[in-house]
């Protein structure tokens, strides 16, 4: 019963925190555009607040690893409450102030990174190893519900009740998340690495990844997914739907819905059956295959039957959501199992750092390739590259087996 309370409290705290953050992230660009009237100023704003949080991630993980992660979650929520209270007081008394808003958002972005690292690292301390995959599957369901709800809820709140009300609701969500974090039954870190210098501990974080062959390969696979697959939403999907096929916005919107539906279905399956590991290898190949088939069907059907391509593409988007989840959730579970829990904050901060770098680099690469070749051909090429890398990665670890299945062979 105690473990069940831990699961519910953890998932609830994370869900509500993500929902609150998502609402703010939707409202803030609308608020900036309304008050500055400049897309350039808005883009500069987000660049300024995002870059420091990315580059501070490895140092944040080292700092957190000997801290009580439950207290880190509580502190993160408390800091968010304080920051947004300050923001609303400022808005009420002084109105819009670009630099004050920038400062608040800058601190909150770093704070949000701390919450994400802590929530990834705490799992192995509040749940037994054999339950980690199921917990991550359930977490993925609620994470994606939050990602789906936040944009619509944020836009409605901002449009009808204003930015200040959205911030008040945000404050309320962080209060609930903090209360749920307080309920967690947590065993503190027993590591003695705090006797080592900060520099040595940071260096050891990279050595932990390099020393374990399987862990290193999984780490590379995670980076490959971020580099090759993540640009789908920002580059490939809109490029194929709008630039290549000239479909209208409504039809394009359904592709995102199809992906989200696939993600939720796969997350529910993992949460109920814990079968993610057994099909992770197959899912990696299937994900690359979906990219290849999308490109092939697009090339063939462009002149002959665009409507048929759209129908096929919706199905492929749904399948992509399923197989991407059958990769991401087991990968995260394996990281939480393979890495010593005393070093997980360090590891997940490094993982988040490189993931955060791979996404914009991959997006830039996708844009350049799309311009040079055409979007559907570039997507096909990314799929081929992914297939080759996955094949090479699993060849490296096929003789390395541990007491849990990671190769996809039952």
TAHUFEN-V142873 format. One record per residue. RES is the residue in three letters. PSI is psi in whole degrees, -180 to 180 (none if undefined). D_FIRST is the distance of its C-alpha to the first C-alpha in Angstrom with 2 decimals. Layout:
res={RES:RES}
psi={PSI:PSI}
d_first={D_FIRST:D_FIRST}
This chain:
res={UNK:UNK:UNK:UNK:UNK:UNK:UNK:UNK:UNK:UNK:UNK:UNK:UNK:UNK:UNK:UNK:UNK:UNK:UNK:UNK:UNK:UNK:UNK:UNK:UNK:UNK:UNK:UNK:UNK:UNK:UNK:UNK:UNK:UNK:UNK:UNK:UNK:UNK:UNK:UNK:UNK:UNK:UNK:UNK:UNK:UNK:UNK:UNK:UNK:UNK:UNK:UNK:UNK:UNK:UNK:UNK:UNK:UNK:UNK:UNK:UNK:UNK:UNK:UNK:UNK:UNK:UNK:UNK:UNK:UNK:UNK:UNK:UNK:UNK:UNK:UNK:UNK:UNK:UNK:UNK:UNK:UNK:UNK:UNK:UNK:UNK:UNK:UNK:UNK:UNK:UNK:UNK:UNK:UNK:UNK:UNK:UNK:UNK:UNK:UNK:UNK:UNK:UNK:UNK:UNK:UNK:UNK:UNK:UNK:UNK:UNK:UNK:UNK:UNK:UNK:UNK:UNK:UNK:UNK:UNK:UNK:UNK:UNK:UNK:UNK:UNK:UNK:UNK:UNK:UNK:UNK:UNK:UNK:UNK:UNK:UNK:UNK:UNK:UNK:UNK:UNK:UNK:UNK:UNK:UNK:UNK:UNK:UNK:UNK:UNK:UNK:UNK:UNK:UNK:UNK:UNK:UNK:UNK:UNK:UNK:UNK:UNK:UNK:UNK:UNK:UNK:UNK:UNK:UNK:UNK:UNK:UNK:UNK:UNK:UNK:UNK:UNK:UNK:UNK:UNK:UNK:UNK:UNK:UNK:UNK:UNK:UNK:UNK:UNK:UNK:UNK:UNK:UNK:UNK:UNK:UNK:UNK:UNK:UNK:UNK:UNK:UNK:UNK:UNK:UNK:UNK:UNK:UNK:UNK:UNK:UNK:UNK:UNK:UNK:UNK:UNK:UNK:UNK:UNK:UNK:UNK:UNK:UNK:UNK:UNK:UNK:UNK:UNK:UNK:UNK:UNK:UNK:UNK:UNK:UNK:UNK:UNK:UNK:UNK:UNK:UNK:UNK:UNK:UNK:UNK:UNK:UNK:UNK:UNK:UNK:UNK:UNK:UNK:UNK:UNK:UNK:UNK:UNK:UNK:UNK:UNK:UNK:UNK:UNK:UNK:UNK:UNK:UNK:UNK:UNK:UNK:UNK:UNK:UNK:UNK:UNK:UNK:UNK:UNK:UNK:UNK:UNK:UNK:UNK:UNK:UNK:UNK:UNK:UNK:UNK:UNK:UNK:UNK:UNK:UNK:UNK:UNK:UNK:UNK:UNK:UNK:UNK:UNK:UNK:UNK:UNK:UNK:UNK:UNK:UNK:UNK:UNK:UNK:UNK:UNK:UNK:UNK:UNK:UNK:UNK:UNK:UNK:UNK:UNK:UNK:UNK:UNK:UNK:UNK:UNK:UNK:UNK:UNK:UNK:UNK:UNK:UNK:UNK:UNK:UNK:UNK:UNK:UNK:UNK:UNK:UNK:UNK:UNK:UNK:UNK:UNK:UNK:UNK:UNK:UNK:UNK:UNK:UNK:UNK:UNK:UNK:UNK:UNK:UNK:UNK:UNK:UNK:UNK:UNK:UNK:UNK:UNK:UNK:UNK:UNK:UNK:UNK:UNK:UNK:UNK:UNK:UNK:UNK:UNK:UNK:UNK:UNK:UNK:UNK:UNK:UNK:UNK:UNK:UNK:UNK:UNK:UNK:UNK:UNK:UNK:UNK:UNK:UNK:UNK:UNK:UNK:UNK:UNK:UNK:UNK}
psi={-40:-39:-37:-40:-40:-46:-48:-43:-43:-51:-41:-44:-42:-44:-48:-38:-45:-38:-45:-45:-40:-40:-45:-43:-27:-40:-35:-42:-34:-42:-41:-46:-38:-39:-22:-28:17:122:-35:-47:-40:-43:-40:-42:-50:-32:-42:-40:-23:-42:-48:-38:-32:-49:-18:-11:-50:-39:-35:-41:-42:-42:-37:-23:-26:9:161:112:-29:-44:-31:-42:-44:-45:-42:-46:-42:-41:-40:-43:-47:-46:-44:-27:-45:-43:-45:-38:-42:-42:-40:-41:-33:-8:-159:129:109:-46:-34:-42:-39:-44:-45:-47:-35:-50:-41:-34:-43:-41:-40:-38:-40:-42:-43:-42:-44:-42:-28:-36:-22:-17:-47:-10:-13:-3:149:155:-36:-10:-3:-46:-43:-41:-44:-35:-46:-41:-41:-38:-52:-32:-46:-31:-41:-43:-33:-40:-40:-48:-45:-46:-43:-44:-41:-46:-46:-44:-35:-31:-9:167:-40:-41:-41:-38:-41:-42:-37:-46:-44:-40:-38:-31:-46:-44:-39:-41:-43:-35:-33:-28:-22:133:112:136:118:160:135:11:149:16:-9:-12:-18:158:159:-43:-44:-42:-39:-43:-39:-29:-42:-34:-34:-42:-44:-28:-31:116:-46:-45:-42:-43:-43:-39:-45:-42:-39:-40:-38:-43:-43:-36:-44:-34:-38:-34:-4:-47:-40:-29:-60:-49:-53:-33:-45:-46:-39:-48:-41:-47:-15:36:156:171:-34:-46:-38:-40:-33:-22:-41:-38:-40:-42:-47:-40:-42:-41:-46:-42:-49:-40:-40:-43:-47:-42:-31:-39:-17:50:13:-47:-37:-19:18:-44:-47:-41:-36:-45:-40:-39:-44:-37:-39:-42:-43:-47:-36:-47:-43:-49:-38:-45:-43:-42:-6:-45:-21:-42:78:-35:-40:-40:-43:-44:-46:-40:-38:-43:-43:-36:-43:-47:-36:-42:-40:-53:-32:-39:-38:-9:-52:-46:-49:-36:-47:-40:-42:-38:-42:-24:-43:-35:131:133:-22:-15:9:-35:-41:-47:-49:-27:-39:-43:-46:-37:-52:-34:-43:-30:-39:-33:-53:-34:-43:-37:-41:-45:-44:-41:-43:-46:-38:-39:-37:-36:-29:144:-45:-35:-40:-39:-42:-45:-42:-39:-41:-44:-43:-43:-46:-44:-42:-44:-46:-39:-46:-24:-33:-30:9:-24:3:99:145:-169:20:150:125:-1:-9:6:125:none}
d_first={0.00:3.80:5.43:5.02:6.30:8.67:9.91:10.61:12.19:14.20:15.49:16.27:18.07:20.03:20.92:22.29:24.08:25.70:26.70:28.36:30.09:31.23:32.79:34.67:35.84:37.32:38.95:40.48:43.02:44.08:44.59:46.54:48.76:49.53:50.62:52.29:53.47:53.21:51.12:52.37:51.13:47.70:47.55:48.70:46.04:43.21:44.84:45.09:41.45:40.00:42.08:41.21:37.44:37.97:40.17:38.04:34.92:35.67:36.45:33.37:31.15:33.01:32.74:28.97:28.00:28.18:26.64:23.10:21.86:19.38:22.51:24.46:22.32:22.66:26.36:27.00:25.79:27.73:30.80:30.68:30.60:33.55:35.51:35.29:36.15:39.21:40.05:40.02:42.03:44.51:44.78:45.44:48.05:49.67:48.82:48.45:48.88:48.54:48.22:45.65:43.55:44.04:42.92:39.74:38.88:39.79:37.33:34.56:35.03:34.54:31.54:30.04:30.65:28.80:25.71:25.90:26.37:23.55:21.06:22.29:22.23:18.84:16.89:17.45:16.21:12.76:11.96:13.36:16.81:16.28:13.92:16.36:18.70:16.29:14.92:18.63:19.57:17.28:18.47:21.98:21.75:20.94:23.40:26.09:25.45:25.97:29.09:30.41:29.82:31.08:34.73:35.28:33.55:35.33:38.69:38.42:37.43:40.20:42.77:42.24:40.96:42.02:40.68:39.93:37.58:35.69:35.32:34.03:31.36:30.55:30.16:27.78:25.59:25.46:24.51:21.41:20.59:21.13:18.84:15.93:16.92:16.86:13.12:12.53:11.66:14.79:16.99:20.64:23.35:25.25:28.27:31.75:33.37:34.05:37.10:38.57:40.52:39.13:41.58:40.61:36.89:37.70:40.01:37.45:35.08:37.71:38.35:34.73:35.19:38.68:37.93:35.50:37.38:34.45:32.82:36.21:36.80:33.45:34.29:37.69:36.27:34.06:37.23:39.18:36.79:37.17:40.93:41.77:39.18:38.17:41.73:41.36:40.20:42.81:45.74:45.69:44.29:46.51:49.38:49.37:48.79:51.15:53.67:54.17:53.67:54.16:51.47:50.76:47.81:45.98:46.02:44.88:41.92:40.58:40.30:37.61:35.76:36.03:34.56:31.61:31.00:31.05:28.59:26.04:26.60:26.18:23.01:21.45:22.66:21.23:17.81:17.86:19.95:19.91:23.70:24.86:26.19:28.13:30.27:30.53:34.05:35.23:33.83:35.82:38.94:38.23:37.84:41.19:42.64:41.66:43.52:46.51:46.65:46.38:49.42:51.33:50.79:51.71:54.93:55.93:55.15:56.30:59.83:59.21:56.09:53.96:52.08:50.99:49.81:47.67:46.00:45.42:44.19:41.52:40.20:40.36:38.51:35.67:35.62:35.84:32.64:30.89:32.33:32.00:28.23:28.16:29.81:28.24:24.53:25.02:27.42:25.00:22.30:25.06:26.05:22.59:22.67:26.37:26.84:25.88:23.14:25.63:28.06:26.02:27.07:30.63:30.28:28.69:31.28:34.04:32.60:32.47:35.97:37.58:35.77:37.08:40.54:40.52:39.83:42.98:45.07:44.03:44.76:48.18:48.89:47.95:50.26:53.13:52.80:52.56:55.73:57.54:56.58:55.09:51.39:50.68:52.57:50.72:47.35:48.61:49.68:46.27:44.77:47.29:46.61:42.85:43.50:45.74:43.35:40.39:42.70:43.89:40.42:39.09:42.34:41.72:38.35:38.98:39.68:36.70:33.62:30.43:27.52:26.21:28.39:30.07:33.38:32.43:33.56:31.30}
